[in-house]
Every structure is written in C-alpha cells, then in structure tokens.
Amino acid sequence: MSLKVFVSGCYDMLHSGHVAFFEEAASYGDLYVGIGSDQNIWDLKGRKTFNNERERLYMVKSIRYVKDAWINTGSGIMDFEKEIRELKPDIFFVNLDGYTQEKEDLCNELGIKLVVSKRIPSEGLPARSTTTLRQECHIPYRVELSGGWLDQPCVNTLIPGSVIVMSIEPTIEFNDRSGMATSSRKKAIGLWQTQIPAGNREQLAKLIFCVENPPGTKAISGSQDQLGILMPGLNKLNYNNGFWPVSIDSITDDDTLNFVSEHLYLIQLPRRKQGYDVLAKTNINLESAKKLAETTERVWAAIKARDVDEWGRATTEDFEAQVEMFPAMLSAEMQVAIDKYRDHVCGWKVTGCGGGGYLFLISKTTIKNAIKVIPCHSNN
C-alpha cells in the first residue's frame, strides 16, 4: 500500500518549480495537495492572488503527480490543520521557506514524518519560484538587527540611541505584519511600482514616511522601516528626541554585509493572536532604554569587528531590553521557539511583535530549515 504524502501552499502563477515540487513529493507516495483560499492568502500576504482558488484547484488537480487536491478550510499559516488531521498522511512535505515549528509540532503530535524539499528542478530546466517570477519588483525588505523602539520619541526622549537596519533583497515574500517593513514596502510599490527612482535615498524615505503617516495618524510608523528599505547595506540610524534620525552611519562594503548574511538565520514564528496589542502593559523606563542604546552600540562594534559571539550576546541583551519595556512583544509560543535554539546559537531576537514574524538567530553553524537573507549591496 502506497504512503500518503501531503503538501500545502498557495500555488499561484503555476510554474515548473511547482511541478518539480509535486514530482519530488510524489516520489514518496500518493500526493494530496491542500491549497490556500483566496481569503487566507489576502490575510497573510495582503494581496490578491493572480489566479482565484477555483482556477488554482483546477490546475493543481490536472497535474499527473497529484492524486487529489482541495481548498483548505482554515486560516493562517496552519490553514490545513483540519484537512491533515482527516487525511492522516504518512509524510508532510514542505519547502524550506514553508518550514515552521508549528508544523513540526503538529507532525510530532500526529506521528507524521516531516520532510523538507531539496527544491531540485527537473533536468534541463531552471529553478523557479513564485517569488522570483514576481521579482520584476526590485524594492527591498528590511530587517532590524538591533535597537527597535529607539526610533520612537517615547523611548528616545529618555536617552539618545540608535536602530541598526539592513536592506535585504526580496528573495522570498514575507508575510504582512512580520516585522520586515512590509507596510512601508507596499507604500513604495504604490508610488513607484517596481523600482526605487533615482535620487537622494533619505529624501525618498521621508516621502514614504509621510505617505504612511498622514496627518492625524495616532500610531506613527517608525522611520527605521522607510529608511531600512531604501538605504542599501547596513545603517545605524541615530535618534535623539524625534521620529527622524539626527544622523546615519552606513556600512556597504561586501565583506561586512556577507559576514552578517553568513551568520544570520530566520525561523518563521506562529501567527499573532487576534486582538493582540503590543502596547499592553508597557513599561518604558530610563534604565531599559539605556540598556537598549548601549547594546545597539555593542552590536554595531561587534559586526565591524567580525565578532560573532559578541554580536550574539549583545543582540540577546538588546531584545531583553525591548521586552522589559514592551513585555507583550514576547508570547508563550515565541518563548518555546527561543528555548529550542538558545543553547545552540550565539544570540537571538525576534522580528515583529507578539508573533507572525521570525525568530532571528545568530550562529556560527548552519541552522537546519532556516531562511537565509541576501543584503542589498548598492543603490542599483
């Protein structure tokens, strides 16, 4: 009797990479495919699908490697949970950027083997992904390395401090509200479509800041987001009693950017719960703000010195300082993820608040099933 193999995904803009993925999965047994609904993709990605769910189901069912397919009935990253419990497959087959701890935990609970795809294209064909097909849009994302919240006057009026950000290539499509400046990036795409125009990048970032924070906005989106996606390389944004940095220190040499990329890993975290409020139980105080400012300087120095151990230590302490002031940032699910890796890495923090983002790991050794990012090295 053949094994049952389950995969789940969007499968929009169907291409040879999808077919190769199904072929690889089907090599383990009979393949069943759960497809994300139009509504769930909108909720996760903040965009409409190119093909609606009925079209996507029709095309996926027509592929010879697929035994059966359906539209998942759930929501969030685990929208397939009802279906996988009913199917009871032997194997759950996932892409590397689709791996999450939640999926592994569910597999352990149900006695299902989790297999991560090697993404091997069919012989003679190029590697394909939906993200690469969308890469006619070259507008980056950004990742915050240290100092988050110091771009807000509620913190930087207590003590001057910096936020370190890195502009990264759009090699994967990050979920909305994941702490990767997706909102600012959408505003930039709305203005410029596919390419950042020529001009002073800081001035262009001010334009996005104004578009994202029109008059009357209560919760101001911090300028680390707009500057993070528009300024190439690593940037230390220095704040003092305001929403905009008083100065910016930049590092754009390939050696330093490659060093950061080499030791930085991302693990997708569970989705934040409904009704989440990052400002709940806020405890903004001078001692924690000072610790945040000091650890950010240590992160900057450690990166320049290529000291992975110190970079990791300072990053962990930086995150702890953030949580001291904004305890709602850290959910129980996020703590479980941290505990899994803490004894095997040099340091950690999270992108986003309260879930939905990524566990940010600094490590000297390769982290299995983690996402890698590519820094934007120039203005081109």
Contacts in CASP RR format, 6 or more apart in sequence:
PFRMAT RR
TARGET T0000
AUTHOR 0000-0000-0000
METHOD contacts of the structure
MODEL  1
MSLKVFVSGCYDMLHSGHVAFFEEAASYGDLYVGIGSDQNIWDLKGRKTF
NNERERLYMVKSIRYVKDAWINTGSGIMDFEKEIRELKPDIFFVNLDGYT
QEKEDLCNELGIKLVVSKRIPSEGLPARSTTTLRQECHIPYRVELSGGWL
DQPCVNTLIPGSVIVMSIEPTIEFNDRSGMATSSRKKAIGLWQTQIPAGN
REQLAKLIFCVENPPGTKAISGSQDQLGILMPGLNKLNYNNGFWPVSIDS
ITDDDTLNFVSEHLYLIQLPRRKQGYDVLAKTNINLESAKKLAETTERVW
AAIKARDVDEWGRATTEDFEAQVEMFPAMLSAEMQVAIDKYRDHVCGWKV
TGCGGGGYLFLISKTTIKNAIKVIPCHSNN
2 29 0 8 1.000
2 30 0 8 1.000
3 28 0 8 1.000
3 29 0 8 1.000
3 30 0 8 1.000
3 89 0 8 1.000
3 90 0 8 1.000
3 91 0 8 1.000
4 29 0 8 1.000
4 30 0 8 1.000
4 32 0 8 1.000
4 87 0 8 1.000
4 88 0 8 1.000
4 89 0 8 1.000
4 90 0 8 1.000
4 91 0 8 1.000
5 25 0 8 1.000
5 26 0 8 1.000
5 28 0 8 1.000
5 29 0 8 1.000
5 30 0 8 1.000
5 31 0 8 1.000
5 32 0 8 1.000
5 89 0 8 1.000
5 90 0 8 1.000
5 91 0 8 1.000
5 92 0 8 1.000
5 93 0 8 1.000
6 31 0 8 1.000
6 32 0 8 1.000
6 33 0 8 1.000
6 34 0 8 1.000
6 80 0 8 1.000
6 84 0 8 1.000
6 87 0 8 1.000
6 89 0 8 1.000
6 91 0 8 1.000
6 92 0 8 1.000
6 93 0 8 1.000
6 112 0 8 1.000
7 21 0 8 1.000
7 22 0 8 1.000
7 25 0 8 1.000
7 31 0 8 1.000
7 32 0 8 1.000
7 33 0 8 1.000
7 34 0 8 1.000
7 92 0 8 1.000
7 93 0 8 1.000
7 94 0 8 1.000
8 33 0 8 1.000
8 34 0 8 1.000
8 35 0 8 1.000
8 36 0 8 1.000
8 72 0 8 1.000
8 79 0 8 1.000
8 80 0 8 1.000
8 84 0 8 1.000
8 94 0 8 1.000
9 33 0 8 1.000
9 34 0 8 1.000
9 35 0 8 1.000
9 36 0 8 1.000
10 35 0 8 1.000
10 36 0 8 1.000
10 41 0 8 1.000
10 49 0 8 1.000
10 56 0 8 1.000
10 130 0 8 1.000
11 18 0 8 1.000
11 33 0 8 1.000
11 35 0 8 1.000
11 56 0 8 1.000
11 59 0 8 1.000
11 60 0 8 1.000
12 41 0 8 1.000
12 49 0 8 1.000
12 50 0 8 1.000
12 51 0 8 1.000
12 56 0 8 1.000
12 130 0 8 1.000
13 50 0 8 1.000
13 51 0 8 1.000
13 130 0 8 1.000
13 133 0 8 1.000
13 134 0 8 1.000
14 51 0 8 1.000
14 56 0 8 1.000
14 59 0 8 1.000
14 60 0 8 1.000
15 128 0 8 1.000
15 129 0 8 1.000
15 130 0 8 1.000
15 133 0 8 1.000
16 121 0 8 1.000
16 122 0 8 1.000
16 125 0 8 1.000
16 126 0 8 1.000
16 128 0 8 1.000
17 119 0 8 1.000
17 121 0 8 1.000
17 127 0 8 1.000
17 128 0 8 1.000
17 129 0 8 1.000
18 128 0 8 1.000
18 130 0 8 1.000
19 63 0 8 1.000
19 65 0 8 1.000
19 122 0 8 1.000
20 119 0 8 1.000
20 120 0 8 1.000
20 121 0 8 1.000
20 122 0 8 1.000
20 125 0 8 1.000
20 128 0 8 1.000
21 95 0 8 1.000
21 117 0 8 1.000
21 119 0 8 1.000
22 31 0 8 1.000
22 33 0 8 1.000
22 63 0 8 1.000
22 65 0 8 1.000
22 66 0 8 1.000
23 65 0 8 1.000
23 122 0 8 1.000
24 93 0 8 1.000
24 117 0 8 1.000
24 118 0 8 1.000
24 120 0 8 1.000
25 31 0 8 1.000
25 65 0 8 1.000
25 91 0 8 1.000
25 93 0 8 1.000
25 117 0 8 1.000
26 65 0 8 1.000
26 66 0 8 1.000
28 91 0 8 1.000
28 93 0 8 1.000
28 115 0 8 1.000
29 91 0 8 1.000
30 67 0 8 1.000
31 65 0 8 1.000
31 66 0 8 1.000
31 67 0 8 1.000
32 66 0 8 1.000
32 67 0 8 1.000
32 68 0 8 1.000
32 69 0 8 1.000
32 87 0 8 1.000
32 89 0 8 1.000
33 60 0 8 1.000
33 66 0 8 1.000
33 68 0 8 1.000
33 69 0 8 1.000
33 70 0 8 1.000
34 69 0 8 1.000
34 70 0 8 1.000
34 71 0 8 1.000
34 72 0 8 1.000
34 80 0 8 1.000
34 83 0 8 1.000
35 53 0 8 1.000
35 56 0 8 1.000
35 57 0 8 1.000
35 60 0 8 1.000
35 69 0 8 1.000
35 70 0 8 1.000
35 71 0 8 1.000
35 72 0 8 1.000
36 53 0 8 1.000
36 71 0 8 1.000
36 72 0 8 1.000
36 79 0 8 1.000
36 80 0 8 1.000
37 53 0 8 1.000
37 71 0 8 1.000
37 72 0 8 1.000
37 73 0 8 1.000
37 74 0 8 1.000
37 79 0 8 1.000
38 48 0 8 1.000
38 49 0 8 1.000
38 52 0 8 1.000
38 53 0 8 1.000
39 75 0 8 1.000
40 72 0 8 1.000
40 74 0 8 1.000
40 75 0 8 1.000
40 76 0 8 1.000
40 79 0 8 1.000
41 47 0 8 1.000
41 48 0 8 1.000
41 49 0 8 1.000
42 48 0 8 1.000
43 75 0 8 1.000
43 76 0 8 1.000
43 176 0 8 1.000
44 76 0 8 1.000
44 77 0 8 1.000
44 175 0 8 1.000
44 176 0 8 1.000
45 173 0 8 1.000
45 175 0 8 1.000
45 176 0 8 1.000
46 176 0 8 1.000
46 186 0 8 1.000
49 56 0 8 1.000
51 59 0 8 1.000
53 71 0 8 1.000
57 69 0 8 1.000
57 70 0 8 1.000
57 71 0 8 1.000
60 66 0 8 1.000
60 69 0 8 1.000
61 68 0 8 1.000
61 69 0 8 1.000
70 83 0 8 1.000
72 79 0 8 1.000
72 80 0 8 1.000
72 82 0 8 1.000
72 83 0 8 1.000
73 79 0 8 1.000
73 82 0 8 1.000
73 83 0 8 1.000
74 80 0 8 1.000
74 81 0 8 1.000
74 82 0 8 1.000
76 271 0 8 1.000
77 100 0 8 1.000
77 102 0 8 1.000
77 103 0 8 1.000
77 175 0 8 1.000
77 268 0 8 1.000
77 270 0 8 1.000
77 271 0 8 1.000
78 102 0 8 1.000
78 103 0 8 1.000
78 106 0 8 1.000
78 271 0 8 1.000
81 106 0 8 1.000
84 92 0 8 1.000
84 106 0 8 1.000
84 110 0 8 1.000
84 112 0 8 1.000
85 110 0 8 1.000
88 110 0 8 1.000
88 112 0 8 1.000
89 112 0 8 1.000
90 112 0 8 1.000
90 113 0 8 1.000
91 112 0 8 1.000
91 113 0 8 1.000
91 114 0 8 1.000
91 115 0 8 1.000
92 103 0 8 1.000
92 107 0 8 1.000
92 112 0 8 1.000
92 113 0 8 1.000
92 114 0 8 1.000
92 115 0 8 1.000
93 115 0 8 1.000
93 117 0 8 1.000
94 103 0 8 1.000
94 114 0 8 1.000
94 115 0 8 1.000
94 116 0 8 1.000
94 117 0 8 1.000
95 116 0 8 1.000
95 117 0 8 1.000
95 119 0 8 1.000
96 116 0 8 1.000
96 117 0 8 1.000
96 119 0 8 1.000
96 369 0 8 1.000
96 371 0 8 1.000
97 172 0 8 1.000
97 268 0 8 1.000
97 371 0 8 1.000
98 268 0 8 1.000
99 114 0 8 1.000
99 116 0 8 1.000
99 267 0 8 1.000
99 268 0 8 1.000
99 369 0 8 1.000
100 267 0 8 1.000
100 268 0 8 1.000
100 269 0 8 1.000
100 270 0 8 1.000
101 267 0 8 1.000
101 268 0 8 1.000
101 269 0 8 1.000
101 270 0 8 1.000
101 336 0 8 1.000
101 337 0 8 1.000
101 340 0 8 1.000
102 270 0 8 1.000
102 333 0 8 1.000
103 114 0 8 1.000
104 114 0 8 1.000
106 112 0 8 1.000
107 113 0 8 1.000
107 114 0 8 1.000
116 369 0 8 1.000
119 127 0 8 1.000
121 127 0 8 1.000
121 128 0 8 1.000
130 173 0 8 1.000
131 170 0 8 1.000
131 171 0 8 1.000
131 172 0 8 1.000
131 173 0 8 1.000
132 171 0 8 1.000
134 170 0 8 1.000
134 173 0 8 1.000
135 170 0 8 1.000
136 194 0 8 1.000
137 170 0 8 1.000
137 189 0 8 1.000
137 193 0 8 1.000
137 194 0 8 1.000
137 195 0 8 1.000
138 170 0 8 1.000
138 194 0 8 1.000
138 195 0 8 1.000
138 196 0 8 1.000
139 170 0 8 1.000
139 185 0 8 1.000
139 188 0 8 1.000
139 189 0 8 1.000
139 192 0 8 1.000
139 194 0 8 1.000
139 195 0 8 1.000
139 196 0 8 1.000
139 229 0 8 1.000
140 167 0 8 1.000
140 168 0 8 1.000
140 169 0 8 1.000
140 170 0 8 1.000
140 185 0 8 1.000
140 228 0 8 1.000
140 229 0 8 1.000
140 230 0 8 1.000
140 376 0 8 1.000
141 167 0 8 1.000
141 168 0 8 1.000
141 170 0 8 1.000
141 174 0 8 1.000
141 180 0 8 1.000
141 181 0 8 1.000
141 182 0 8 1.000
141 185 0 8 1.000
141 229 0 8 1.000
142 165 0 8 1.000
142 166 0 8 1.000
142 167 0 8 1.000
142 168 0 8 1.000
142 180 0 8 1.000
142 181 0 8 1.000
142 224 0 8 1.000
142 225 0 8 1.000
142 228 0 8 1.000
142 229 0 8 1.000
143 165 0 8 1.000
143 166 0 8 1.000
143 168 0 8 1.000
143 180 0 8 1.000
143 264 0 8 1.000
143 266 0 8 1.000
143 351 0 8 1.000
143 360 0 8 1.000
143 373 0 8 1.000
144 163 0 8 1.000
144 164 0 8 1.000
144 165 0 8 1.000
144 179 0 8 1.000
144 224 0 8 1.000
144 351 0 8 1.000
145 164 0 8 1.000
145 165 0 8 1.000
145 166 0 8 1.000
145 234 0 8 1.000
145 260 0 8 1.000
145 299 0 8 1.000
145 303 0 8 1.000
145 315 0 8 1.000
146 162 0 8 1.000
146 163 0 8 1.000
146 164 0 8 1.000
146 295 0 8 1.000
146 296 0 8 1.000
146 299 0 8 1.000
146 300 0 8 1.000
146 314 0 8 1.000
146 315 0 8 1.000
146 318 0 8 1.000
146 349 0 8 1.000
147 161 0 8 1.000
147 162 0 8 1.000
147 163 0 8 1.000
147 164 0 8 1.000
147 292 0 8 1.000
147 293 0 8 1.000
147 295 0 8 1.000
147 296 0 8 1.000
147 299 0 8 1.000
147 318 0 8 1.000
147 322 0 8 1.000
148 163 0 8 1.000
148 224 0 8 1.000
148 292 0 8 1.000
148 322 0 8 1.000
149 155 0 8 1.000
149 292 0 8 1.000
149 322 0 8 1.000
149 325 0 8 1.000
149 326 0 8 1.000
150 156 0 8 1.000
150 161 0 8 1.000
150 162 0 8 1.000
150 163 0 8 1.000
150 239 0 8 1.000
150 289 0 8 1.000
150 292 0 8 1.000
150 293 0 8 1.000
150 296 0 8 1.000
151 163 0 8 1.000
151 222 0 8 1.000
151 223 0 8 1.000
151 224 0 8 1.000
151 237 0 8 1.000
151 239 0 8 1.000
151 243 0 8 1.000
151 245 0 8 1.000
152 220 0 8 1.000
152 222 0 8 1.000
152 243 0 8 1.000
153 241 0 8 1.000
153 242 0 8 1.000
153 243 0 8 1.000
154 284 0 8 1.000
155 284 0 8 1.000
155 289 0 8 1.000
155 292 0 8 1.000
155 325 0 8 1.000
156 239 0 8 1.000
156 240 0 8 1.000
156 241 0 8 1.000
156 242 0 8 1.000
156 289 0 8 1.000
157 241 0 8 1.000
157 242 0 8 1.000
158 284 0 8 1.000
158 285 0 8 1.000
158 286 0 8 1.000
158 289 0 8 1.000
158 290 0 8 1.000
159 286 0 8 1.000
159 289 0 8 1.000
159 290 0 8 1.000
159 293 0 8 1.000
160 238 0 8 1.000
160 239 0 8 1.000
160 240 0 8 1.000
160 241 0 8 1.000
160 293 0 8 1.000
161 238 0 8 1.000
161 239 0 8 1.000
161 240 0 8 1.000
161 292 0 8 1.000
161 293 0 8 1.000
161 296 0 8 1.000
162 236 0 8 1.000
162 237 0 8 1.000
162 238 0 8 1.000
162 239 0 8 1.000
162 245 0 8 1.000
162 249 0 8 1.000
162 293 0 8 1.000
162 296 0 8 1.000
162 297 0 8 1.000
162 300 0 8 1.000
163 224 0 8 1.000
163 236 0 8 1.000
163 237 0 8 1.000
163 239 0 8 1.000
163 296 0 8 1.000
164 234 0 8 1.000
164 235 0 8 1.000
164 236 0 8 1.000
164 237 0 8 1.000
164 296 0 8 1.000
164 299 0 8 1.000
164 300 0 8 1.000
165 224 0 8 1.000
165 227 0 8 1.000
165 228 0 8 1.000
165 231 0 8 1.000
165 234 0 8 1.000
165 235 0 8 1.000
165 237 0 8 1.000
166 228 0 8 1.000
166 233 0 8 1.000
166 234 0 8 1.000
166 235 0 8 1.000
166 257 0 8 1.000
166 260 0 8 1.000
166 373 0 8 1.000
166 375 0 8 1.000
167 228 0 8 1.000
167 229 0 8 1.000
167 230 0 8 1.000
167 231 0 8 1.000
167 232 0 8 1.000
167 233 0 8 1.000
167 235 0 8 1.000
167 375 0 8 1.000
167 376 0 8 1.000
168 180 0 8 1.000
168 373 0 8 1.000
168 374 0 8 1.000
168 375 0 8 1.000
168 376 0 8 1.000
169 373 0 8 1.000
169 374 0 8 1.000
169 375 0 8 1.000
169 376 0 8 1.000
171 373 0 8 1.000
171 374 0 8 1.000
172 371 0 8 1.000
174 180 0 8 1.000
174 182 0 8 1.000
175 182 0 8 1.000
175 356 0 8 1.000
175 357 0 8 1.000
176 182 0 8 1.000
176 183 0 8 1.000
177 272 0 8 1.000
177 352 0 8 1.000
177 356 0 8 1.000
177 357 0 8 1.000
178 351 0 8 1.000
178 352 0 8 1.000
178 356 0 8 1.000
178 357 0 8 1.000
178 358 0 8 1.000
179 351 0 8 1.000
179 352 0 8 1.000
179 353 0 8 1.000
179 357 0 8 1.000
179 358 0 8 1.000
180 351 0 8 1.000
180 357 0 8 1.000
180 358 0 8 1.000
181 225 0 8 1.000
181 226 0 8 1.000
181 228 0 8 1.000
181 229 0 8 1.000
183 212 0 8 1.000
183 221 0 8 1.000
183 225 0 8 1.000
184 208 0 8 1.000
184 212 0 8 1.000
184 221 0 8 1.000
184 225 0 8 1.000
184 226 0 8 1.000
184 229 0 8 1.000
185 229 0 8 1.000
187 208 0 8 1.000
187 211 0 8 1.000
187 212 0 8 1.000
188 196 0 8 1.000
188 208 0 8 1.000
188 229 0 8 1.000
188 230 0 8 1.000
191 207 0 8 1.000
191 208 0 8 1.000
191 211 0 8 1.000
196 204 0 8 1.000
196 230 0 8 1.000
196 379 0 8 1.000
197 204 0 8 1.000
201 230 0 8 1.000
201 231 0 8 1.000
201 232 0 8 1.000
201 379 0 8 1.000
202 227 0 8 1.000
202 230 0 8 1.000
202 231 0 8 1.000
202 248 0 8 1.000
204 230 0 8 1.000
205 223 0 8 1.000
205 226 0 8 1.000
205 227 0 8 1.000
205 228 0 8 1.000
205 229 0 8 1.000
205 230 0 8 1.000
205 231 0 8 1.000
206 226 0 8 1.000
206 244 0 8 1.000
208 226 0 8 1.000
208 229 0 8 1.000
208 230 0 8 1.000
209 221 0 8 1.000
209 222 0 8 1.000
209 223 0 8 1.000
209 226 0 8 1.000
209 243 0 8 1.000
209 244 0 8 1.000
212 221 0 8 1.000
212 225 0 8 1.000
212 226 0 8 1.000
213 220 0 8 1.000
213 221 0 8 1.000
220 243 0 8 1.000
222 243 0 8 1.000
223 237 0 8 1.000
223 243 0 8 1.000
223 244 0 8 1.000
223 245 0 8 1.000
224 237 0 8 1.000
227 235 0 8 1.000
227 237 0 8 1.000
227 245 0 8 1.000
227 248 0 8 1.000
228 235 0 8 1.000
231 248 0 8 1.000
231 250 0 8 1.000
232 252 0 8 1.000
232 376 0 8 1.000
232 377 0 8 1.000
232 378 0 8 1.000
232 379 0 8 1.000
233 250 0 8 1.000
233 251 0 8 1.000
233 252 0 8 1.000
233 257 0 8 1.000
233 375 0 8 1.000
233 376 0 8 1.000
233 377 0 8 1.000
234 250 0 8 1.000
234 251 0 8 1.000
234 252 0 8 1.000
234 256 0 8 1.000
234 257 0 8 1.000
234 260 0 8 1.000
234 303 0 8 1.000
234 375 0 8 1.000
235 248 0 8 1.000
235 249 0 8 1.000
235 250 0 8 1.000
235 251 0 8 1.000
236 248 0 8 1.000
236 249 0 8 1.000
236 250 0 8 1.000
236 296 0 8 1.000
236 300 0 8 1.000
237 245 0 8 1.000
237 248 0 8 1.000
238 245 0 8 1.000
238 246 0 8 1.000
238 247 0 8 1.000
238 248 0 8 1.000
238 249 0 8 1.000
239 245 0 8 1.000
239 246 0 8 1.000
240 246 0 8 1.000
249 300 0 8 1.000
251 257 0 8 1.000
251 303 0 8 1.000
251 304 0 8 1.000
252 377 0 8 1.000
252 378 0 8 1.000
254 377 0 8 1.000
256 303 0 8 1.000
256 304 0 8 1.000
256 306 0 8 1.000
257 375 0 8 1.000
257 377 0 8 1.000
258 375 0 8 1.000
259 303 0 8 1.000
259 306 0 8 1.000
260 303 0 8 1.000
260 375 0 8 1.000
261 372 0 8 1.000
261 373 0 8 1.000
261 374 0 8 1.000
261 375 0 8 1.000
263 308 0 8 1.000
263 311 0 8 1.000
263 346 0 8 1.000
263 362 0 8 1.000
263 363 0 8 1.000
263 364 0 8 1.000
264 360 0 8 1.000
264 361 0 8 1.000
264 362 0 8 1.000
264 372 0 8 1.000
264 373 0 8 1.000
265 360 0 8 1.000
265 361 0 8 1.000
265 362 0 8 1.000
265 363 0 8 1.000
265 367 0 8 1.000
265 370 0 8 1.000
265 371 0 8 1.000
265 372 0 8 1.000
266 351 0 8 1.000
266 358 0 8 1.000
266 359 0 8 1.000
266 360 0 8 1.000
266 361 0 8 1.000
266 370 0 8 1.000
266 371 0 8 1.000
266 372 0 8 1.000
266 373 0 8 1.000
267 337 0 8 1.000
267 341 0 8 1.000
267 358 0 8 1.000
267 359 0 8 1.000
267 361 0 8 1.000
267 367 0 8 1.000
267 369 0 8 1.000
267 370 0 8 1.000
267 371 0 8 1.000
268 356 0 8 1.000
268 357 0 8 1.000
268 358 0 8 1.000
268 359 0 8 1.000
268 371 0 8 1.000
269 333 0 8 1.000
269 334 0 8 1.000
269 337 0 8 1.000
269 350 0 8 1.000
269 355 0 8 1.000
269 356 0 8 1.000
269 357 0 8 1.000
269 358 0 8 1.000
269 359 0 8 1.000
270 331 0 8 1.000
270 333 0 8 1.000
270 334 0 8 1.000
270 355 0 8 1.000
270 356 0 8 1.000
271 355 0 8 1.000
271 356 0 8 1.000
272 331 0 8 1.000
272 353 0 8 1.000
272 354 0 8 1.000
272 355 0 8 1.000
272 356 0 8 1.000
273 331 0 8 1.000
273 354 0 8 1.000
276 328 0 8 1.000
276 353 0 8 1.000
276 354 0 8 1.000
276 355 0 8 1.000
277 328 0 8 1.000
278 326 0 8 1.000
278 328 0 8 1.000
278 329 0 8 1.000
278 353 0 8 1.000
278 354 0 8 1.000
279 326 0 8 1.000
279 328 0 8 1.000
280 328 0 8 1.000
281 327 0 8 1.000
281 328 0 8 1.000
282 325 0 8 1.000
282 326 0 8 1.000
282 327 0 8 1.000
282 328 0 8 1.000
283 324 0 8 1.000
283 325 0 8 1.000
283 326 0 8 1.000
283 327 0 8 1.000
284 325 0 8 1.000
284 326 0 8 1.000
285 324 0 8 1.000
285 325 0 8 1.000
288 321 0 8 1.000
288 324 0 8 1.000
288 325 0 8 1.000
289 321 0 8 1.000
289 325 0 8 1.000
291 317 0 8 1.000
291 320 0 8 1.000
291 321 0 8 1.000
291 324 0 8 1.000
292 318 0 8 1.000
292 321 0 8 1.000
292 322 0 8 1.000
292 325 0 8 1.000
295 314 0 8 1.000
295 315 0 8 1.000
295 317 0 8 1.000
295 318 0 8 1.000
295 321 0 8 1.000
296 314 0 8 1.000
296 318 0 8 1.000
298 310 0 8 1.000
298 313 0 8 1.000
298 314 0 8 1.000
298 317 0 8 1.000
299 311 0 8 1.000
299 312 0 8 1.000
299 314 0 8 1.000
299 315 0 8 1.000
299 318 0 8 1.000
301 310 0 8 1.000
302 308 0 8 1.000
302 310 0 8 1.000
302 311 0 8 1.000
302 312 0 8 1.000
302 314 0 8 1.000
303 311 0 8 1.000
308 346 0 8 1.000
308 362 0 8 1.000
308 363 0 8 1.000
308 364 0 8 1.000
309 346 0 8 1.000
311 346 0 8 1.000
311 347 0 8 1.000
311 362 0 8 1.000
312 345 0 8 1.000
312 346 0 8 1.000
312 347 0 8 1.000
312 348 0 8 1.000
312 362 0 8 1.000
313 346 0 8 1.000
313 347 0 8 1.000
315 347 0 8 1.000
315 348 0 8 1.000
315 349 0 8 1.000
315 360 0 8 1.000
315 362 0 8 1.000
316 347 0 8 1.000
316 348 0 8 1.000
316 349 0 8 1.000
318 349 0 8 1.000
319 348 0 8 1.000
319 349 0 8 1.000
319 350 0 8 1.000
322 329 0 8 1.000
322 349 0 8 1.000
323 329 0 8 1.000
323 330 0 8 1.000
326 353 0 8 1.000
328 353 0 8 1.000
328 354 0 8 1.000
329 350 0 8 1.000
329 352 0 8 1.000
329 353 0 8 1.000
329 354 0 8 1.000
330 350 0 8 1.000
330 354 0 8 1.000
331 354 0 8 1.000
331 355 0 8 1.000
333 355 0 8 1.000
334 350 0 8 1.000
334 354 0 8 1.000
334 355 0 8 1.000
334 359 0 8 1.000
337 359 0 8 1.000
338 348 0 8 1.000
338 359 0 8 1.000
341 348 0 8 1.000
341 359 0 8 1.000
341 361 0 8 1.000
341 367 0 8 1.000
342 348 0 8 1.000
344 363 0 8 1.000
344 365 0 8 1.000
345 361 0 8 1.000
345 362 0 8 1.000
345 363 0 8 1.000
345 367 0 8 1.000
346 362 0 8 1.000
346 363 0 8 1.000
346 364 0 8 1.000
347 361 0 8 1.000
347 362 0 8 1.000
347 363 0 8 1.000
348 359 0 8 1.000
348 360 0 8 1.000
348 361 0 8 1.000
348 362 0 8 1.000
349 360 0 8 1.000
350 357 0 8 1.000
350 358 0 8 1.000
350 359 0 8 1.000
350 360 0 8 1.000
351 357 0 8 1.000
351 358 0 8 1.000
351 360 0 8 1.000
352 358 0 8 1.000
358 371 0 8 1.000
361 367 0 8 1.000
361 370 0 8 1.000
END
